[in-house]
Structures are given as structure tokens and as C-alpha cells.
Amino acid sequence: MGDLGWIAYPKNGWEEIGEVDENYAPIHTYQVCKVMEQNQNNWLLTSWISNEGASRIFIELKFTLRDCNSLPGGLGTCKETFNMYYFESDDEDGRNIRENQYIKIDTIAADESFTELDLGDRVMKLNTEVRDVGPLTKKGFYLAFQDVGACIALVSVRVYYKKCPSVIRNLARFPDTITGADSSQLLEVSGVCVNHSVTDEAPKMHCSAEGEWLVPIGKCLCKAGYEEKNNTCQVCRPGFFKASPHSPSCSKCPPHSYTLDEASTSCLCEEHYFRRESDPPTMACTTPSPVSSVKKGKITKNSISLSWQEPDRPNGIILEYEIKYFEKDQETSYTIIKSKETTITADGLKPGSAYVFQIRARTAAGYGGFSRRFEFETSPVLAASSDQSQIPIIVVSVTVGVILLAVVIGFLLSGSCCDHGCGWASSLRAVAYPSLIWRCGYSKAKQDPEEEKMHFHNGHIKLPGVRTYIDPHTYEDPNQAVHEFAKEIEASCITIERVIGAGEFGEVCSGRLKLQGKREFPVAIKTLKVGYTEKQRRDFLGEASIMGQFDHPNIIHLEGVVTKSKPVMIVTEYMENGSLDTFLKKNDGQFTVIQLVGMLRGIASGMKYLSDMGYVHRDLAARNILINSNLVCKVSDFGLSRVLEDDPEAAYTTRGGKIPIRWTAPEAIAFRKFTSASDVWSYGIVMWEVMSYGERPYWEMTNQDVIKAVEEGYRLPSPMDCPAALYQLMLDCWQKDRNSRPKFDEIVSMLDKLIRNPSSLKTLVNASSRVSNLLVEHSPVGSGAYRSVGEWLEAIKMGRYTEIFMENGYSSMDSVAQVTLEDLRRLGVTLVGHQKKIMNSLQEMKVQLVNGMVPL
Ligand code: AMP
């Protein structure tokens, strides 16, 4: 109701009148009824109407019109129509235009007109007429109604346009679309894929002039990890996956696989189950089926031949078989033969002895389980037939011949080298000391080219070609060990240039080495000071005996030794940047994280090599890493008097040994349990030193305080700006339980992964949780962030185990803190993924800042 601001011209023509309809509801009308007067021309102009971007608009009129015949006096002037016009304009300035500028839309006639009678009966004969106008080109328009002598009441004028309303079709969202200007026009509209969906074929639809969507083309598909529900893409729940947009819906993980994450595109195989890379993710994970039927073939007093059937249902092509065998009750010393055939002959066996065999197959998915044990016995000596007994004699004589030949060649070779002052105590010498081969724990037997044979001793599983470290102490004469592993260099080949450091036994110099037929190159020269004792000489050269056994790009390389003249020297490759701790301190903050991780990767790779060799370093620390001009880090310092007389960091423990406390694992300090796992602990400290540019671990804390704090479960906090992944790795290296620490090969692959994916290094340890001068508690979970076991399990989506935990007495967070992997298995948490999730969460909770820890 109210003044619409419409203009009537002339003023006594159209009138704005408030009325009531037949139901007595108030209505607002414009009326004109000059039927008695000649020459009527009454205009009613609307105010400006925006077309809101539409190019075709519709006008619906509701009006009543008086039947001329019902009027008294047969009036020639009475009309039963009126005219409707429009005028386009971008703004309201067009108001004052002349009538003849308006464009006629139509003459409007009434379908029904009313009479006096209707008025009396209060019957409203309302007419509805709709007209459309277009194409419109301006922002708006005026309407005008011209009366030329009718009796009209305009009850409603509705102006509208049509649109196709926003809709989702085939997972594409189509926006509100105003119809085209032409009444037959179809507008092509592109759709946008809904969240978590991708275009399959560009989605399009057509909007008709009537505002209806027609002819959908193309579609979107829910991306991998999401499925379609009610026109949206819903995430696949844990335990379900969708591998490709084209898969119709999330499917349950196939047998023996799992996923703990939402939106999984594939499921992981459970432990010991595999899937080939070429297998689709819908395929179940399987385990290679073990070799079951093993049959003995020919047996002599020194050999046993075996054959077996390919497993019934291998999960892929069998690439090779691994045959493990050992003398019965001597399992610590076993041999492994790899063969592509289903037959082998194990030779070199003892007569009349029982041997145990186990076979497993390898496919692209990995190794299957070993078969059950098969036991066969070699023939006793006396039982040998005359034919067979000939064979060993021939073999023995051939072997003796080979050995003699080797000794002669070795002798000739070493002699000719000595002539040039660069004699190798060549590895051929080993042939002259058969006992060494045994100690080496590795030999390649004469064998089928399809076979590879390795011996193992005391659990040192060796990769093909990797030897075992031999402790020089096992030699009665230490000089023999030096010459076994180190080349003798003539002093005249060496030019000493300057002193670069001080070692325990004398100065360390830089210089140059010129060997026959080679270019001169820089070396480091360690000298043994004059007046040494025999023990000092032995210990000094011991380092060379150890170093000489190693050949790896991240282990300092021994060039040779000078023992035949004085001073006695050890010559190694030259590392331009000296020891890593000093170098980092000098270049504080100068390297990118990737460069630092590269250094750590090198050290880990060197340590992996040492641990594969069975060598435990015991003094791994940044001061014992050397770094060259290419920033390649190499492990050095292989003192023979391992425990570390020469390390100024080493302190005497209560049990008498000297140990570099800050770098050493608790079990090595407490009961001298030095292993590769204790080297891993030290490696964690080296990581910390590297990431903090040579900061002293535990700062100025006393050794006693360090031992106590570590024993109580405190650990070094993250260095500043340290990627979270690296700090986590440090914490892993500092696990109290040495078996839970990562192995060096795992550390290498972890660092490789980080290097390959540098964005993973962007997440730094939260500055607020990294408080320098405070140690980090690495001890059992306190009350923690969770109020109950249920709340905790729910939070990590393992709520299904709440009841089992409660029933088994793990009702508080403190009790949960004690849970081990074993406990989880006992509780029936058998899925490896669930075990990992729970153990990882416990581990995370254990890393909490200690409030009020004494500043160091
Ligand atoms: P070491 O007795 O092995 O601890 O050596 C003492 C110091 O001599 C080290 O801290 C290094 O600064 C330096 N040094 C030892 N070996 C080398 C080398 N191969 N290249 C460069 N500097 C070395």
C-alpha cells in the first residue's frame, strides 16, 4: 500500500484508489472511468524498473473492466480496451519523455467485463493478461498504461523475468541463469564440478526461454577416495577405498589389507601380505605360498642334492628360491644359496652329518615364508662307493693346486709391488690363510652361474659381496693385521706440507702423495711421535688395520701406512674442511636444511656400511666425522683401543671404561652393551649436533647429570628451526629400548625420502614447544591431554578397542602408558595398522615438555 510514485497525466485521469476486494481485503488500485467524456487520453507512467540483467521481461496485469453495454445511455465513447507501452532507459532520467517516444507493447482487452449486477453481488471479474518484451538492451525501463475512454481498475502489475534456477546435475553445479532474449533461445551453460569431484567430460546444460534446464552433456566424477551421495562427493571412511574417479563407490579394503585414513585411494597390505605393483588395488593381498614338497636327490658324503616343486599358488612369477641350510644343532652358522632352479646341490658338507634345509620363494612381492625344516644326512665315510671316493681326491688335489698357484701368484705380485715401494699385502694372501676365510664369514663357492652362495656366522647376515670386519686383536701379530689390510707406502712418496691437527699419537699433517703411475694428490698424514712404546705403535697402526678393511664413500679412505721407516705414518684421503663439529661452528646458520640433511645422509650411509660389516664404532660424534670441500661427510676415528683413550670427551665410568657419555646410549654406559643400536643412539646425537651447528649436547650439564636425566627419560629438545621429521628421527634414535631404535638402513631410506620430498622438511618443530635450556620428557604418559582411555582411543579412531582396554585393566591414561606392542597383540589388536596407530599415539604423548625442569 502507499504511493508508488507513478505519474498520472492528465492529473484528473488515472487515480490511485484504496479499495477492498470481494473478501474485504484492502487493495491498492489505479482507476480511470471517463466513459462519459469524449477524446480520452489518460496516461499512467510507472517509476523506473531495473531489469536486473534480463533481456526478456514479462508483465502480468490484473485488472477489472466495465462492460460498456451495461452503462446507461448507449455511449459511443465507451471503450473496453487500454494500451500498454514501455520505454528503455539506463537510469531514471527518462521520466520526462514524451508519450510518443513510448513503444507500444499491446492493446489489452478484457476477457471478462463486469456489470452493475456484478457490483451489487460483489463479484470481482478479474482479468489476467501477460505480455513479454525483449530483447532489452538497457538497464531498465518504464511502463505506461494508456486509457482512451474505458472504465478500468488496475489491480496488480507484476514484472518479472525467467531464469533457470541453480541446480546440481551429474555432480556439476549450474548457476542461476537468466533466460535468453529470444523466446526460442537455448543458452548453453557450463557447470562447475562439486567439491572433491573432477571433470570427466566438460559438464554443460541448456537453459530454455521458459527457465527450464534441458539437455545435460558431460559429467563430473567423485575423485579417488570419494564417492557420490545425494549429489555430493562423500569421503571414503577408514577401511574403505576408491582407487579411481571411475570406480562407482567406496569399496571395503580387499582381504588382508587395511587403511586407517579417510579418503583412501588404496589399502595397505597387512604385515607379511603383498600385492604386486602391477596388481589393481582391488586385489586381495596375498602371501607367497610356501614351498612344501622338498625331495632329496643324490647324496654323497660331502653333498646333498635337493629338488622341490614350485608352490601351488605363487603370488606372481617366482624370481628365485633361497635355500638355507646348516648342520643340525649348529644353526648359528648357516649357508644360503640362491637359485633360479628348483634343484640345488649343497656341497662341502661333513660326512655322516645331518643337515637341516629350508626353502623359500621370492616373487616381485618379496619373500614368502620358509618351508618347514627338512632334514637329510650325508653318507658316512665308510659307506662311500669306490666311484664316489675318487671324486673328493680329485677335488682335493685340484683345490691344493689352486691354492698353491694362488700363493705363487700372490708372492709374485706382492714382490713386484714392493719393488716399486707400494706393496699391497694383497687380499690374495687370504688364500694362504684359510682360517681367515672362515672368520670372514663369507665365501663364494664354485657354483652354478644361476646360484649364489653365502655363509653366515653368528647371525651376521651379509649381503653378497659385503665382508665382515675382522678385529685386528684376533691376530697374534698385529703387524700381520696391518699388512693384511693396509698398503705399505714408501716415505719418499709423501710430501708433508703443514700441521693441521693433533692426534693422540702425534701430529696430523696435510701433504701430498705421489704413487707410481698416478697423479700426485692431497692426503692427510697421521704421525706416530718419537719415543713411542710398542703398545702405542700397535694401537696407532691398529686404526689403519681397521680403516683398511673399509671401502665406502662415507668412510675415510686409507691410502696406506709407512712402517718401514720413521716416523711411522698413516696416510688417508684429505678432507679439506676438517672435522664436522668445528666446521659447523665456523659456519653457523650458513646451510640449507637440504644440505644439512645431505650431510646426515652421508654419515648414516657410512654407518650402515659399518654395521653391515659388523663393526661397532662406539665413538660416533660430529668431532669424529670429517667433511671435504664438497660437503661429503665421512666417518673416521677407528681407534683400536676402543674404548677411546684418545677422545677428550671420554670419561671414566664407575666400571672403569672411558666413555663419551653425552654421545653414548644408556645401556652402553650402564653395562657396556655396545652394538650398532648404541651407534644409532650416538647417530641421533650427531643429528642434533648437525642441526644445531655444532652446539654441545646437553650444554654445560655435568656428565653425571646427563646420565641421570637420560635415565629418567629426558631427552634433548629440538634444535632451533629443526624440521619436525628430523627431530622425530632423533627421538626414535634415543629410544630407551635399543630394539625399538631404527636401523641405519632405515635411517638412510628415511633421509632419502625427506631429500626426495623437500616439502616434508617444511614443518618445523613448533617454536613454543621448543624451549632451549629445557630437556624434553620422554617418559610415560602423564594425565596428558586426554581425560580417559575412551576419549583417547576415540580421538585416534580406535574407539572399538575401548572395551578391551578397560576389561584388561588399562582404565587410566597412566596405565596405558605402559602398553607395549606385545600387550596390544595379547589384547587382540592384530591389525598391524592399528598397532602402529596406537603405539605412535602413545609415543607422541610421551614427548611432552617438562614444566619447571632445572635450567641447564
Ligand atoms: P684424529 O686424531 O683423527 O682425531 O685427527 C685430529 C684432527 O686432525 C681432526 O680433528 C681433524 O681436524 C684433522 N684430520 C684428521 N684426519 C684428517 C683428514 N683426513 N683430512 C683433514 N683433516 C684431518
Residues whose N, C-alpha, C, O or C-beta is under 5 A from the ligand:
A	BS01	AMP	I500 G501 A502 G503 E504 V508 A524 T572 E573 Y574 M575 G578 S579 R623
